[in-house]
């Protein structure tokens, strides 16, 4: 396969609106370092991290973008975003077995090895290093997982970020078949993935989502659906769930602690409803609750995810696909929150 010297990609040139996303048809095609593989990107999905990074949401300092990346440091521009990547290995570095060329792969988005070095603080693909919103990308070979599946490239691109985040939350919270699990934001990419993956573990699933999406969530494996905005304690009763998988936070957050049984587990990996919540510390210690912040993937998580895909324990959820040139439209559609599943960019 002939690899061009230049490629098309979308470069984020600063924090702000979609006008900061610039389509550049003449970016230097990256070359794999000794431990890296070069991937021809076939499809790449949109997720919350892309939006949050673009607008500088991760910064905790008003008017200061010095901590506005996923890792809490300044983002380097221009940056090619895109954490959800399905592609094919087309070249390898000198320390990588050439037999990997031709593998169709998914990229593990939580990067612990970069430029031949183990990282003290993990990167996120498309944040601290360039990602998949381009025709080609490079990553350490350990983060490119071969996947054997009859699913399309678009379908496979729906898995990496959302499903690995969901599997990591379930892993950290040690969800098992005897648990009743409440999932907030259940119609989004991570939430709907958590429904499927928790069901694969045999747990009972209670999903929170808009009432218009009830039937879809039941189809994905939820045992019960609670309408977003309903009083959760009135609906379910205090001390009624073993685990809360939270992607929303916001004003309703204190109800989660009321719902948790003594020794219950709370795992969080998002705050789309608002990052600041009211915590009554007495609920935390008197009920012996365990809290898990979930960002860096546990070592076994992505391998487990690929196994689930290959064994068809989970299915892809694609709402809509766009061409790379329409990334602004894809992100706007994503922000409308009217979809169930993933929005995916096809890379020509």
Secondary structure, 3 states (H helix, E strand, C coil): CCCCCEEEEEEECCCCCHHHEEEEEEEECCCCCCCEEEEEEEEEECCHHHHHHHHCCCCCCCCCCCCCCCCCCCCCCCECCCCEEEEEEEEECCCCCHHHCCCEEEECCEEEEECCEEEEEEEEECCCECCCCECEEEEEHHHEEECCCCCCHHHHHCCHHHHHHHHHHHHHCCCCCCCEEEECCCCCHHHHHHHHHHHHCCCEEEEEECHHHHHHHHHHCCCEEEECCCCHHHHHCCCCEEEEEECCCCCCHHHHHHHEEEEEEEEECCCCCCCCCCCCHHHHHHCCCEEEECCCCCCCHHHHHHHHHHCCCCCCCEEEEEEHHHHHHHHHHHHHCCCCCEEEEECC
